[in-house]
Amino acid sequence: MSEPHSTYDTLRHFADSWGLVMLAATFLVLVLWPFRPGARSANQAAKTMIFKDDDDGQ
């Protein structure tokens, strides 16, 4: 007789297949997000944010 799959086996099978695909897709979205066409102004603002209150030592 075949034993029914346990919850652990079911979740492990999901993580080994679709879970890996979802993690890879999430990683790619997060890595490529700053390079989207409309992000230039946000990237520029983030790049110069640390100098906002800098008065060049005066």
N, C-alpha and C positions, 0 to 999 in steps of 0.2 A: 504494500500500500504506500502511496505517496503521502508524505506529510504536508500539511498546509504551510505556506510560507509565513514566517513570523513578520512582525512589524519591522524588526531590524533588517531582515533580508530585503523586504520591499523598499525601505528607505535607502538602503545601501545600493540596491540596483538603480534606483532613481538618481542618486548622487553620482554614481559611476557613469551614467549616460546623460540624461537631460540636465542634471545639476551642473555638470562640467560645461555643457554648452551654454547654459545661462551665465555662469561665472565668466567664461571667456567673452561672451557678448557684452556683459557689464564692464569688463576690463577694457575692451576696445572702445566702448562709448566714452568711458571716463578719460582714456588716454587721448582720444581724438577730439574731445569737446573743445579744448582751447583753440583748435585749428579750424573751427567752423567759420564761414564767411562773415557773420555778424559779430564776431568776438573781438575784432581789432580794437575798438574803443575800450572795452572792458579790460583787455590785456594791457593796453597802454596805461590805463588808470591804476591797475594793480602794480605795474612796473615802477611807477613814479610815486606811489602812495607813501613810501617811507620818507620821502623828501618834502612832503606837504608842508610841515611846520618848520622846516630848516631855513634859518636866516643867514647862512654862511658865516657863522661866528660873530655876528654883530649884535 
